[in-house]
Amino acid sequence: MTESKFIENMLIKRHIKDLPENNGEDIIYNEVLTSLIEEDMQRNDLIEDSLKYTNEKIKEAEKSCFIAAMMMANELIDEEKKK
């Protein structure tokens, strides 16, 4: 398992505690999306606060995507060096 896949699985398990080990990508996607929707439905704030919260989450997601992309790039570089 690659480092990026390991990190992806670790992050998924933070949101979904009872996710079985061997699931297809569609099942995992649906479980994660459902979990996030349920988490969001428990919030009860005004639209301005909700927009601020969403903006913060978007920034966090962008940072996570950047980190994952850097890790994947490093893996690719390492694989190319092996050849």
Secondary structure, 3 states (H helix, E strand, C coil): CCHHHHHHHHHHHHHCCCCCCCCCHHHHHHHHHHHHHHHHHCCCCCHHHHHHHHHHHHHHHHHHHHHHHHHHHHHHHHHHHHC
